[in-house]
Amino acid sequence: WGPGELTRRYMDGERAKFVSAMALFLFSIFLMFAVASFSGGLSPKIDPNAPVELKESIAANEQQIAELRRQRHAAIRAGRSTSNLDGKIVGLERESAILRGVHAGEIERIAKTEVGAPNWLRKPIEKAAGNPDLLFYKLKTNAYKFSWMLIPLSVPFLWLLFPFSRRFRLYDHTVFVTYSLSFMTLLVVTAVLIGLVGLPQVAGFAILIPPIHIYRQLKGTYGLSRGGALIRTVLLMAFATLALGLFLLMLFGLGLFD
Protein backbone atom coordinates (compact mmCIF):
# COMPACT_ATOMS: atom_id res chain seq x y z
CA TRP A 1 0.00 0.00 0.00
CA GLY A 2 3.04 2.26 0.32
CA PRO A 3 5.05 1.75 -2.89
CA GLY A 4 6.33 5.31 -2.82
CA GLU A 5 7.80 4.84 0.66
CA LEU A 6 9.63 1.67 -0.42
CA THR A 7 10.96 3.36 -3.56
CA ARG A 8 12.08 6.46 -1.65
CA ARG A 9 13.84 4.45 1.06
CA TYR A 10 15.65 2.36 -1.53
CA MET A 11 16.78 5.50 -3.37
CA ASP A 12 18.08 6.95 -0.11
CA GLY A 13 20.35 3.94 0.41
CA GLU A 14 18.24 1.74 2.71
CA ARG A 15 18.66 -1.40 0.63
CA ALA A 16 19.52 -4.23 3.01
CA LYS A 17 15.86 -4.75 3.94
CA PHE A 18 14.55 -4.89 0.38
CA VAL A 19 14.96 -6.98 -2.73
CA SER A 20 16.84 -4.87 -5.27
CA ALA A 21 14.72 -3.26 -7.95
CA MET A 22 16.44 -5.08 -10.83
CA ALA A 23 16.37 -8.48 -9.11
CA LEU A 24 12.65 -8.08 -8.43
CA PHE A 25 12.04 -7.02 -12.03
CA LEU A 26 13.90 -9.99 -13.50
CA PHE A 27 12.10 -12.43 -11.20
CA SER A 28 8.68 -10.96 -11.95
CA ILE A 29 9.31 -11.07 -15.72
CA PHE A 30 10.37 -14.72 -15.48
CA LEU A 31 7.31 -15.53 -13.37
CA MET A 32 4.93 -13.75 -15.74
CA PHE A 33 6.19 -15.64 -18.81
CA ALA A 34 6.15 -18.92 -16.92
CA VAL A 35 2.55 -18.42 -15.77
CA ALA A 36 1.45 -17.17 -19.20
CA SER A 37 3.01 -20.21 -20.90
CA PHE A 38 1.41 -22.56 -18.38
CA SER A 39 -2.00 -20.98 -18.91
CA GLY A 40 -1.69 -21.14 -22.70
CA GLY A 41 -1.71 -17.37 -23.04
CA LEU A 42 1.43 -17.40 -25.18
CA SER A 43 0.22 -20.02 -27.63
CA PRO A 44 -0.99 -18.88 -31.06
CA LYS A 45 -4.73 -19.15 -31.52
CA ILE A 46 -5.50 -20.73 -34.89
CA ASP A 47 -9.05 -20.28 -36.11
CA PRO A 48 -10.12 -23.38 -38.05
CA ASN A 49 -13.02 -21.45 -39.56
CA ALA A 50 -10.81 -18.74 -41.07
CA PRO A 51 -11.07 -20.02 -44.70
CA VAL A 52 -14.86 -20.25 -44.36
CA GLU A 53 -15.05 -16.73 -42.96
CA LEU A 54 -12.90 -15.43 -45.83
CA LYS A 55 -15.24 -16.98 -48.39
CA GLU A 56 -18.26 -15.50 -46.62
CA SER A 57 -16.62 -12.06 -46.53
CA ILE A 58 -15.81 -12.25 -50.25
CA ALA A 59 -19.39 -13.30 -51.07
CA ALA A 60 -20.84 -10.51 -48.93
CA ASN A 61 -18.60 -7.97 -50.69
CA GLU A 62 -19.70 -9.23 -54.11
CA GLN A 63 -23.35 -8.84 -53.14
CA GLN A 64 -22.72 -5.28 -51.95
CA ILE A 65 -20.84 -4.45 -55.15
CA ALA A 66 -23.71 -5.83 -57.28
CA GLU A 67 -26.26 -3.79 -55.33
CA LEU A 68 -24.15 -0.62 -55.60
CA ARG A 69 -23.81 -1.12 -59.37
CA ARG A 70 -27.61 -1.40 -59.67
CA GLN A 71 -27.92 1.84 -57.70
CA ARG A 72 -25.30 3.43 -59.96
CA HIS A 73 -27.22 2.50 -63.13
CA ALA A 74 -30.40 3.90 -61.58
CA ALA A 75 -28.58 7.11 -60.66
CA ILE A 76 -27.26 7.48 -64.22
CA ARG A 77 -30.76 7.05 -65.64
CA ALA A 78 -32.06 9.65 -63.19
CA GLY A 79 -29.23 12.07 -64.01
CA ARG A 80 -27.78 12.03 -60.47
CA SER A 81 -24.11 12.05 -59.49
CA THR A 82 -22.47 8.64 -59.03
CA SER A 83 -19.19 9.77 -57.42
CA ASN A 84 -20.16 8.53 -53.95
CA LEU A 85 -21.24 5.13 -55.29
CA ASP A 86 -18.10 4.86 -57.43
CA GLY A 87 -15.91 5.39 -54.37
CA LYS A 88 -17.72 2.66 -52.44
CA ILE A 89 -17.47 0.23 -55.36
CA VAL A 90 -13.73 0.82 -55.77
CA GLY A 91 -13.16 0.33 -52.03
CA LEU A 92 -15.12 -2.93 -51.94
CA GLU A 93 -13.42 -4.25 -55.07
CA ARG A 94 -10.01 -3.54 -53.56
CA GLU A 95 -11.01 -5.27 -50.31
CA SER A 96 -12.31 -8.27 -52.22
CA ALA A 97 -9.05 -8.53 -54.19
CA ILE A 98 -7.06 -8.58 -50.95
CA LEU A 99 -9.35 -11.22 -49.42
CA ARG A 100 -9.07 -13.41 -52.53
CA GLY A 101 -5.31 -13.10 -52.41
CA VAL A 102 -5.17 -14.09 -48.75
CA HIS A 103 -7.51 -17.02 -49.38
CA ALA A 104 -5.43 -18.22 -52.33
CA GLY A 105 -2.16 -17.73 -50.47
CA GLU A 106 -0.91 -15.18 -53.00
CA ILE A 107 1.16 -13.32 -50.43
CA GLU A 108 3.75 -12.10 -52.93
CA ARG A 109 1.14 -10.53 -55.23
CA ILE A 110 -0.52 -8.78 -52.31
CA ALA A 111 2.77 -7.38 -51.06
CA LYS A 112 3.66 -6.06 -54.52
CA THR A 113 0.34 -4.74 -55.81
CA GLU A 114 -2.11 -4.29 -52.97
CA VAL A 115 -0.02 -3.35 -49.95
CA GLY A 116 2.55 -1.52 -52.04
CA ALA A 117 5.38 -2.49 -49.69
CA PRO A 118 8.94 -1.47 -50.65
CA ASN A 119 11.41 -4.16 -51.64
CA TRP A 120 13.27 -4.17 -48.31
CA LEU A 121 9.99 -4.79 -46.45
CA ARG A 122 8.20 -7.09 -48.89
CA LYS A 123 10.26 -10.23 -48.33
CA PRO A 124 10.02 -10.14 -44.49
CA ILE A 125 6.26 -9.66 -44.81
CA GLU A 126 6.01 -12.59 -47.22
CA LYS A 127 8.09 -14.75 -44.89
CA ALA A 128 6.01 -13.82 -41.84
CA ALA A 129 2.73 -14.35 -43.70
CA GLY A 130 3.94 -17.73 -44.91
CA ASN A 131 4.83 -18.88 -41.39
CA PRO A 132 2.89 -16.86 -38.77
CA ASP A 133 3.65 -19.41 -36.05
CA LEU A 134 7.38 -18.72 -36.44
CA LEU A 135 6.75 -14.97 -36.22
CA PHE A 136 4.70 -15.47 -33.06
CA TYR A 137 7.47 -17.60 -31.55
CA LYS A 138 10.03 -14.90 -32.33
CA LEU A 139 7.82 -12.23 -30.77
CA LYS A 140 7.41 -14.31 -27.62
CA THR A 141 11.13 -15.08 -27.36
CA ASN A 142 12.20 -11.50 -28.01
CA ALA A 143 9.66 -10.17 -25.53
CA TYR A 144 11.34 -12.23 -22.82
CA LYS A 145 14.91 -11.50 -23.92
CA PHE A 146 14.41 -7.76 -24.36
CA SER A 147 11.92 -7.08 -21.56
CA TRP A 148 14.62 -5.01 -19.84
CA MET A 149 14.25 -2.48 -22.70
CA LEU A 150 11.02 -1.33 -21.08
CA ILE A 151 13.15 0.43 -18.46
CA PRO A 152 15.22 2.71 -20.76
CA LEU A 153 12.13 3.28 -22.90
CA SER A 154 10.13 4.45 -19.88
CA VAL A 155 12.70 6.53 -17.97
CA PRO A 156 12.76 9.48 -20.44
CA PHE A 157 9.00 9.82 -20.17
CA LEU A 158 9.20 9.91 -16.37
CA TRP A 159 11.95 12.53 -16.61
CA LEU A 160 9.53 14.72 -18.59
CA LEU A 161 7.34 14.91 -15.46
CA PHE A 162 10.24 16.52 -13.55
CA PRO A 163 12.26 18.36 -16.22
CA PHE A 164 15.53 19.90 -15.11
CA SER A 165 14.93 18.90 -11.50
CA ARG A 166 18.09 19.02 -9.39
CA ARG A 167 16.56 16.96 -6.62
CA PHE A 168 15.56 13.95 -8.72
CA ARG A 169 18.20 12.39 -10.92
CA LEU A 170 18.24 9.72 -13.60
CA TYR A 171 18.99 7.06 -10.99
CA ASP A 172 15.85 7.98 -9.03
CA HIS A 173 13.67 7.70 -12.13
CA THR A 174 15.25 4.36 -13.06
CA VAL A 175 14.54 2.87 -9.64
CA PHE A 176 10.97 4.19 -9.78
CA VAL A 177 10.35 2.70 -13.24
CA THR A 178 11.90 -0.66 -12.32
CA TYR A 179 9.80 -1.08 -9.19
CA SER A 180 6.69 0.10 -11.02
CA LEU A 181 7.20 -2.39 -13.87
CA SER A 182 7.80 -5.15 -11.33
CA PHE A 183 4.48 -4.41 -9.66
CA MET A 184 2.60 -4.30 -12.98
CA THR A 185 4.15 -7.63 -14.00
CA LEU A 186 3.18 -9.27 -10.72
CA LEU A 187 -0.30 -7.81 -11.13
CA VAL A 188 -0.59 -9.56 -14.51
CA VAL A 189 0.52 -12.83 -12.88
CA THR A 190 -2.10 -12.43 -10.16
CA ALA A 191 -4.85 -11.65 -12.68
CA VAL A 192 -3.96 -14.68 -14.81
CA LEU A 193 -3.96 -16.99 -11.79
CA ILE A 194 -7.32 -15.65 -10.62
CA GLY A 195 -8.69 -16.23 -14.11
CA LEU A 196 -7.37 -19.79 -14.11
CA VAL A 197 -9.31 -20.66 -10.96
CA GLY A 198 -12.55 -19.63 -12.67
CA LEU A 199 -12.97 -16.02 -11.58
CA PRO A 200 -12.40 -14.00 -14.78
CA GLN A 201 -14.75 -11.24 -13.60
CA VAL A 202 -12.62 -10.69 -10.51
CA ALA A 203 -9.45 -10.74 -12.63
CA GLY A 204 -10.98 -8.02 -14.79
CA PHE A 205 -10.90 -5.60 -11.87
CA ALA A 206 -7.08 -5.68 -12.08
CA ILE A 207 -7.32 -2.99 -14.76
CA LEU A 208 -8.40 -0.51 -12.06
CA ILE A 209 -5.30 -1.03 -9.93
CA PRO A 210 -2.44 0.46 -12.05
CA PRO A 211 -3.62 4.11 -11.82
CA ILE A 212 -3.99 3.79 -8.03
CA HIS A 213 -0.55 2.24 -7.66
CA ILE A 214 1.10 4.83 -9.91
CA TYR A 215 -0.58 7.65 -7.97
CA ARG A 216 0.59 6.35 -4.62
CA GLN A 217 4.08 5.58 -5.86
CA LEU A 218 4.48 9.04 -7.40
CA LYS A 219 3.11 10.79 -4.32
CA GLY A 220 5.31 8.88 -1.88
CA THR A 221 8.49 8.80 -3.95
CA TYR A 222 8.62 12.41 -5.03
CA GLY A 223 6.79 13.99 -2.09
CA LEU A 224 4.04 15.44 -4.28
CA SER A 225 0.78 17.05 -3.30
CA ARG A 226 -2.44 15.24 -4.17
CA GLY A 227 -3.07 17.47 -7.16
CA GLY A 228 0.49 17.21 -8.44
CA ALA A 229 0.46 13.44 -8.07
CA LEU A 230 -2.92 13.16 -9.82
CA ILE A 231 -1.84 15.25 -12.82
CA ARG A 232 1.40 13.32 -13.17
CA THR A 233 -0.49 10.02 -12.87
CA VAL A 234 -2.65 10.90 -15.87
CA LEU A 235 0.40 11.96 -17.87
CA LEU A 236 2.40 8.90 -16.85
CA MET A 237 -0.43 6.56 -17.86
CA ALA A 238 -0.37 8.14 -21.33
CA PHE A 239 3.43 7.95 -21.47
CA ALA A 240 3.37 4.31 -20.35
CA THR A 241 1.00 3.46 -23.20
CA LEU A 242 3.37 5.14 -25.65
CA ALA A 243 6.41 3.34 -24.20
CA LEU A 244 4.61 0.00 -24.46
CA GLY A 245 3.70 0.77 -28.06
CA LEU A 246 7.34 1.50 -28.89
CA PHE A 247 8.36 -1.76 -27.22
CA LEU A 248 5.83 -3.78 -29.22
CA LEU A 249 6.92 -2.05 -32.42
CA MET A 250 10.53 -2.97 -31.63
CA LEU A 251 9.52 -6.61 -31.05
CA PHE A 252 7.63 -6.72 -34.34
CA GLY A 253 10.62 -5.28 -36.19
CA LEU A 254 12.94 -7.85 -34.61
CA GLY A 255 10.51 -10.63 -35.50
CA LEU A 256 10.33 -9.54 -39.13
CA PHE A 257 14.03 -8.98 -39.78
CA ASP A 258 15.59 -11.62 -37.50
Salt bridges, closest charged atoms under 4 A:
GLU5 OE2 - ARG9 NH1 3.44
ASP12 OD1 - ARG8 NH2 3.21
GLU14 OE2 - ARG9 NH2 2.55
GLU14 OE2 - LYS17 NZ 3.36
GLU62 OE2 - ARG100 NH2 2.24
GLU67 OE1 - ARG70 NH2 2.75
ASP86 OD1 - ARG72 NE 2.49
GLU93 OE2 - ARG69 NH2 2.44
GLU106 OE1 - ARG109 NE 2.68
GLU108 OE2 - LYS112 NZ 2.72
GLU114 OE1 - ARG94 NH1 3.70
GLU114 OE2 - ARG109 NH1 3.85
GLU126 OE2 - ARG122 NE 3.68
